Amino acid sequence: MRARLAGVDRVWIVAQSNLLPSRWVPGDPTDRVKLDVVDGEFARRQEYVHGRVKLALYIRRMPPQDTPTLLWPPASAATPAPPPPRPTPR
């Protein structure tokens, strides 16, 4: 599971609304490993609940501070993206 998520920065989980977060433990060992990996390597950022369905967005946690991370271009040099084009009236 960790190898599959190695290059992923965001994970969406779809579940029943009463399961995330909770003390619920999946009966299937594979599902337990999946939730352990997501909880250990990702942080919940957003969630949407509609009735009995929950959609939760998890973002990869930052690497430890002792590991230098090279960003290019530097964050201070980043420019915002232009707005999308407006649709033409018909």
ZAROFI-857885 format. One record per atom (N, C-alpha, C): residue in one letter; x, y, z. Coordinates in Angstrom, 1 decimal. Layout:
<residuo->A, u->X, v->Y, w->Z>
...
This chain:
<residuo->M, u->0.8, v->-1.2, w->0.0>
<residuo->M, u->0.0, v->0.0, w->0.0>
<residuo->M, u->0.9, v->1.3, w->0.0>
<residuo->R, u->1.9, v->1.3, w->0.8>
<residuo->R, u->2.8, v->2.4, w->0.8>
<residuo->R, u->3.5, v->2.7, w->-0.5>
<residuo->A, u->3.8, v->1.6, w->-1.2>
<residuo->A, u->4.5, v->1.7, w->-2.5>
<residuo->A, u->3.5, v->2.3, w->-3.5>
<residuo->R, u->2.3, v->1.9, w->-3.4>
<residuo->R, u->1.2, v->2.5, w->-4.4>
<residuo->R, u->1.0, v->3.9, w->-4.1>
<residuo->L, u->1.1, v->4.4, w->-2.9>
<residuo->L, u->0.8, v->5.8, w->-2.5>
<residuo->L, u->2.1, v->6.6, w->-2.5>
<residuo->A, u->3.2, v->6.1, w->-2.8>
<residuo->A, u->4.5, v->6.8, w->-2.7>
<residuo->A, u->4.5, v->8.1, w->-3.6>
<residuo->G, u->3.9, v->8.1, w->-4.7>
<residuo->G, u->3.9, v->9.3, w->-5.6>
<residuo->G, u->2.6, v->10.1, w->-5.5>
<residuo->V, u->1.8, v->9.8, w->-4.5>
<residuo->V, u->0.5, v->10.4, w->-4.4>
<residuo->V, u->0.5, v->11.5, w->-3.3>
<residuo->D, u->0.0, v->12.6, w->-3.6>
<residuo->D, u->0.0, v->13.7, w->-2.5>
<residuo->D, u->-1.4, v->13.9, w->-1.9>
<residuo->R, u->-2.5, v->13.4, w->-2.6>
<residuo->R, u->-3.8, v->13.5, w->-2.2>
<residuo->R, u->-4.6, v->12.2, w->-2.3>
<residuo->V, u->-5.4, v->11.9, w->-1.3>
<residuo->V, u->-6.2, v->10.7, w->-1.3>
<residuo->V, u->-7.6, v->11.0, w->-1.0>
<residuo->W, u->-8.6, v->10.6, w->-1.8>
<residuo->W, u->-10.0, v->10.8, w->-1.5>
<residuo->W, u->-10.5, v->9.4, w->-1.0>
<residuo->I, u->-11.2, v->9.5, w->0.2>
<residuo->I, u->-11.9, v->8.3, w->0.7>
<residuo->I, u->-13.4, v->8.5, w->0.7>
<residuo->V, u->-14.1, v->7.5, w->0.2>
<residuo->V, u->-15.5, v->7.5, w->0.2>
<residuo->V, u->-16.0, v->6.4, w->1.1>
<residuo->A, u->-16.8, v->6.8, w->2.1>
<residuo->A, u->-17.3, v->5.8, w->3.1>
<residuo->A, u->-18.6, v->6.2, w->3.6>
<residuo->Q, u->-19.2, v->5.4, w->4.4>
<residuo->Q, u->-20.4, v->5.7, w->5.1>
<residuo->Q, u->-20.1, v->6.8, w->6.1>
<residuo->S, u->-21.0, v->7.7, w->6.2>
<residuo->S, u->-20.7, v->8.9, w->7.1>
<residuo->S, u->-20.4, v->8.6, w->8.5>
<residuo->N, u->-20.9, v->7.4, w->9.0>
<residuo->N, u->-20.7, v->7.1, w->10.4>
<residuo->N, u->-19.4, v->6.4, w->10.6>
<residuo->L, u->-18.6, v->6.2, w->9.6>
<residuo->L, u->-17.3, v->5.4, w->9.7>
<residuo->L, u->-16.1, v->6.3, w->9.8>
<residuo->L, u->-16.0, v->7.4, w->9.3>
<residuo->L, u->-14.8, v->8.3, w->9.3>
<residuo->L, u->-15.1, v->9.6, w->10.0>
<residuo->P, u->-14.4, v->10.1, w->10.9>
<residuo->P, u->-13.5, v->9.3, w->11.8>
<residuo->P, u->-14.4, v->8.6, w->12.9>
<residuo->S, u->-14.0, v->7.5, w->13.4>
<residuo->S, u->-14.7, v->6.8, w->14.4>
<residuo->S, u->-13.8, v->5.8, w->15.0>
<residuo->R, u->-14.3, v->5.1, w->16.0>
<residuo->R, u->-13.5, v->4.0, w->16.6>
<residuo->R, u->-13.7, v->2.7, w->15.8>
<residuo->W, u->-14.4, v->2.8, w->14.7>
<residuo->W, u->-14.7, v->1.6, w->13.9>
<residuo->W, u->-13.4, v->1.0, w->13.3>
<residuo->V, u->-13.2, v->-0.3, w->13.5>
<residuo->V, u->-12.1, v->-1.0, w->12.9>
<residuo->V, u->-12.6, v->-2.0, w->11.9>
<residuo->P, u->-12.1, v->-1.9, w->10.7>
<residuo->P, u->-12.5, v->-2.8, w->9.6>
<residuo->P, u->-12.2, v->-4.3, w->10.0>
<residuo->G, u->-13.1, v->-5.2, w->9.7>
<residuo->G, u->-12.8, v->-6.6, w->9.9>
<residuo->G, u->-11.8, v->-7.2, w->9.0>
<residuo->D, u->-11.7, v->-6.6, w->7.8>
<residuo->D, u->-10.8, v->-7.1, w->6.8>
<residuo->D, u->-9.4, v->-6.6, w->7.1>
<residuo->P, u->-8.4, v->-7.4, w->7.2>
<residuo->P, u->-7.0, v->-7.0, w->7.5>
<residuo->P, u->-6.5, v->-6.0, w->6.4>
<residuo->T, u->-6.8, v->-6.2, w->5.2>
<residuo->T, u->-6.4, v->-5.3, w->4.1>
<residuo->T, u->-6.9, v->-3.9, w->4.3>
<residuo->D, u->-8.2, v->-3.8, w->4.7>
<residuo->D, u->-8.7, v->-2.5, w->4.9>
<residuo->D, u->-8.1, v->-1.8, w->6.2>
<residuo->R, u->-7.7, v->-2.6, w->7.2>
<residuo->R, u->-7.1, v->-2.0, w->8.3>
<residuo->R, u->-5.7, v->-1.4, w->7.9>
<residuo->V, u->-5.0, v->-2.1, w->7.1>
<residuo->V, u->-3.7, v->-1.6, w->6.6>
<residuo->V, u->-3.9, v->-0.4, w->5.8>
<residuo->K, u->-4.8, v->-0.3, w->5.0>
<residuo->K, u->-5.1, v->0.9, w->4.2>
<residuo->K, u->-5.4, v->2.1, w->5.1>
<residuo->L, u->-6.2, v->1.9, w->6.1>
<residuo->L, u->-6.6, v->3.0, w->6.9>
<residuo->L, u->-5.3, v->3.4, w->7.8>
<residuo->D, u->-4.5, v->2.5, w->8.2>
<residuo->D, u->-3.3, v->2.8, w->9.0>
<residuo->D, u->-2.3, v->3.6, w->8.2>
<residuo->V, u->-2.2, v->3.2, w->6.9>
<residuo->V, u->-1.2, v->4.0, w->6.0>
<residuo->V, u->-1.7, v->5.4, w->5.8>
<residuo->V, u->-3.0, v->5.5, w->5.5>
<residuo->V, u->-3.6, v->6.8, w->5.2>
<residuo->V, u->-3.5, v->7.7, w->6.5>
<residuo->D, u->-3.8, v->7.2, w->7.6>
<residuo->D, u->-3.8, v->7.9, w->8.9>
<residuo->D, u->-2.4, v->8.3, w->9.2>
<residuo->G, u->-1.4, v->7.4, w->8.9>
<residuo->G, u->0.0, v->7.7, w->9.3>
<residuo->G, u->0.7, v->8.7, w->8.4>
<residuo->E, u->0.4, v->8.6, w->7.1>
<residuo->E, u->1.1, v->9.4, w->6.1>
<residuo->E, u->0.3, v->10.6, w->5.6>
<residuo->F, u->-0.9, v->10.7, w->5.9>
<residuo->F, u->-1.8, v->11.8, w->5.3>
<residuo->F, u->-2.6, v->12.4, w->6.5>
<residuo->A, u->-2.9, v->13.7, w->6.3>
<residuo->A, u->-3.7, v->14.4, w->7.2>
<residuo->A, u->-5.0, v->14.8, w->6.5>
<residuo->R, u->-6.1, v->14.7, w->7.3>
<residuo->R, u->-7.4, v->15.0, w->6.7>
<residuo->R, u->-7.5, v->16.5, w->6.6>
<residuo->R, u->-7.9, v->17.0, w->5.4>
<residuo->R, u->-8.0, v->18.4, w->5.1>
<residuo->R, u->-9.5, v->18.9, w->5.0>
<residuo->Q, u->-10.3, v->18.1, w->4.3>
<residuo->Q, u->-11.7, v->18.5, w->4.0>
<residuo->Q, u->-12.5, v->17.2, w->4.1>
<residuo->E, u->-13.8, v->17.5, w->4.4>
<residuo->E, u->-14.7, v->16.4, w->4.2>
<residuo->E, u->-16.1, v->16.9, w->3.9>
<residuo->Y, u->-16.8, v->16.1, w->3.1>
<residuo->Y, u->-18.1, v->16.5, w->2.7>
<residuo->Y, u->-19.0, v->15.3, w->3.1>
<residuo->V, u->-20.2, v->15.7, w->3.6>
<residuo->V, u->-21.1, v->14.7, w->4.0>
<residuo->V, u->-22.4, v->15.0, w->3.4>
<residuo->H, u->-23.0, v->14.0, w->2.7>
<residuo->H, u->-24.3, v->14.1, w->2.1>
<residuo->H, u->-25.1, v->12.8, w->2.5>
<residuo->G, u->-26.0, v->13.0, w->3.4>
<residuo->G, u->-26.8, v->11.9, w->3.8>
<residuo->G, u->-25.9, v->10.9, w->4.5>
<residuo->R, u->-25.9, v->9.7, w->4.1>
<residuo->R, u->-25.1, v->8.6, w->4.7>
<residuo->R, u->-23.7, v->8.4, w->4.0>
<residuo->V, u->-23.3, v->9.3, w->3.1>
<residuo->V, u->-22.0, v->9.2, w->2.4>
<residuo->V, u->-21.1, v->10.3, w->2.8>
<residuo->K, u->-19.9, v->9.9, w->3.1>
<residuo->K, u->-18.8, v->10.9, w->3.5>
<residuo->K, u->-17.7, v->10.8, w->2.4>
<residuo->L, u->-17.3, v->11.9, w->2.0>
<residuo->L, u->-16.1, v->12.1, w->1.1>
<residuo->L, u->-15.1, v->12.9, w->1.8>
<residuo->A, u->-13.9, v->12.3, w->2.1>
<residuo->A, u->-12.8, v->12.9, w->2.9>
<residuo->A, u->-11.6, v->13.0, w->2.0>
<residuo->L, u->-11.0, v->14.2, w->2.0>
<residuo->L, u->-9.7, v->14.5, w->1.3>
<residuo->L, u->-8.6, v->14.5, w->2.3>
<residuo->Y, u->-7.6, v->13.6, w->2.0>
<residuo->Y, u->-6.4, v->13.5, w->2.8>
<residuo->Y, u->-5.2, v->14.1, w->2.0>
<residuo->I, u->-4.4, v->14.9, w->2.6>
<residuo->I, u->-3.2, v->15.5, w->2.0>
<residuo->I, u->-2.0, v->14.9, w->2.7>
<residuo->R, u->-0.9, v->14.6, w->1.9>
<residuo->R, u->0.3, v->14.0, w->2.4>
<residuo->R, u->0.9, v->14.9, w->3.5>
<residuo->R, u->1.3, v->14.4, w->4.6>
<residuo->R, u->1.9, v->15.2, w->5.6>
<residuo->R, u->3.3, v->15.7, w->5.1>
<residuo->M, u->3.7, v->16.8, w->5.6>
<residuo->M, u->5.0, v->17.4, w->5.2>
<residuo->M, u->6.1, v->16.4, w->5.6>
<residuo->P, u->7.2, v->16.4, w->4.9>
<residuo->P, u->8.4, v->15.5, w->5.2>
<residuo->P, u->9.0, v->16.1, w->6.5>
<residuo->P, u->9.8, v->15.3, w->7.2>
<residuo->P, u->10.4, v->15.8, w->8.4>
<residuo->P, u->11.3, v->17.0, w->8.1>
<residuo->Q, u->11.5, v->17.9, w->9.1>
<residuo->Q, u->12.2, v->19.1, w->8.9>
<residuo->Q, u->13.7, v->18.9, w->8.6>
<residuo->D, u->14.3, v->17.8, w->9.0>
<residuo->D, u->15.7, v->17.6, w->8.8>
<residuo->D, u->16.0, v->17.1, w->7.4>
<residuo->T, u->14.9, v->16.8, w->6.6>
<residuo->T, u->15.1, v->16.4, w->5.2>
<residuo->T, u->14.8, v->17.7, w->4.3>
<residuo->P, u->15.9, v->18.2, w->3.7>
<residuo->P, u->15.7, v->19.3, w->2.8>
<residuo->P, u->14.8, v->19.0, w->1.7>
<residuo->T, u->13.9, v->19.9, w->1.4>
<residuo->T, u->13.0, v->19.8, w->0.2>
<residuo->T, u->13.3, v->20.9, w->-0.7>
<residuo->L, u->13.6, v->20.5, w->-1.9>
<residuo->L, u->13.9, v->21.5, w->-3.0>
<residuo->L, u->12.6, v->21.8, w->-3.7>
<residuo->L, u->12.3, v->23.1, w->-3.8>
<residuo->L, u->11.1, v->23.5, w->-4.5>
<residuo->L, u->11.6, v->24.4, w->-5.7>
<residuo->W, u->11.1, v->24.1, w->-6.8>
<residuo->W, u->11.4, v->25.0, w->-8.0>
<residuo->W, u->10.2, v->25.1, w->-8.8>
<residuo->P, u->9.8, v->26.3, w->-9.1>
<residuo->P, u->10.4, v->27.6, w->-8.7>
<residuo->P, u->10.1, v->27.8, w->-7.2>
<residuo->P, u->10.9, v->28.7, w->-6.6>
<residuo->P, u->10.7, v->29.0, w->-5.2>
<residuo->P, u->9.3, v->29.6, w->-5.0>
<residuo->A, u->8.7, v->29.3, w->-3.8>
<residuo->A, u->7.3, v->29.8, w->-3.6>
<residuo->A, u->7.2, v->31.3, w->-3.7>
<residuo->S, u->8.2, v->32.1, w->-3.4>
<residuo->S, u->8.1, v->33.5, w->-3.5>
<residuo->S, u->8.1, v->34.0, w->-5.0>
<residuo->A, u->8.6, v->33.1, w->-5.9>
<residuo->A, u->8.6, v->33.5, w->-7.3>
<residuo->A, u->7.4, v->33.0, w->-8.0>
<residuo->A, u->6.5, v->32.3, w->-7.4>
<residuo->A, u->5.4, v->31.7, w->-8.0>
<residuo->A, u->4.4, v->32.9, w->-8.4>
<residuo->T, u->3.8, v->32.8, w->-9.5>
<residuo->T, u->2.8, v->33.8, w->-9.9>
<residuo->T, u->1.4, v->33.0, w->-10.0>
<residuo->P, u->0.4, v->33.7, w->-9.7>
<residuo->P, u->-0.9, v->33.1, w->-9.8>
<residuo->P, u->-1.3, v->32.8, w->-11.2>
<residuo->A, u->-2.1, v->31.7, w->-11.4>
<residuo->A, u->-2.5, v->31.3, w->-12.7>
<residuo->A, u->-3.6, v->32.3, w->-13.2>
<residuo->P, u->-3.6, v->32.5, w->-14.5>
<residuo->P, u->-4.6, v->33.5, w->-15.0>
<residuo->P, u->-6.0, v->32.8, w->-14.8>
<residuo->P, u->-7.1, v->33.7, w->-14.7>
<residuo->P, u->-8.4, v->33.1, w->-14.6>
<residuo->P, u->-8.8, v->32.4, w->-15.8>
<residuo->P, u->-9.7, v->31.4, w->-15.7>
<residuo->P, u->-10.2, v->30.7, w->-16.9>
<residuo->P, u->-11.0, v->31.7, w->-17.8>
<residuo->P, u->-11.0, v->31.4, w->-19.1>
<residuo->P, u->-11.8, v->32.3, w->-20.0>
<residuo->P, u->-13.3, v->32.2, w->-19.7>
<residuo->R, u->-13.9, v->33.3, w->-19.9>
<residuo->R, u->-15.4, v->33.4, w->-19.7>
<residuo->R, u->-16.1, v->32.8, w->-20.9>
<residuo->P, u->-17.2, v->32.1, w->-20.7>
<residuo->P, u->-17.9, v->31.6, w->-21.8>
<residuo->P, u->-18.5, v->32.8, w->-22.6>
<residuo->T, u->-18.6, v->32.6, w->-23.9>
<residuo->T, u->-19.2, v->33.6, w->-24.8>
<residuo->T, u->-20.7, v->33.5, w->-24.8>
<residuo->P, u->-21.4, v->34.6, w->-24.7>
<residuo->P, u->-22.9, v->34.6, w->-24.7>
<residuo->P, u->-23.4, v->34.1, w->-26.1>
<residuo->R, u->-24.5, v->33.4, w->-26.1>
<residuo->R, u->-25.0, v->33.0, w->-27.4>
<residuo->R, u->-26.3, v->33.7, w->-27.7>
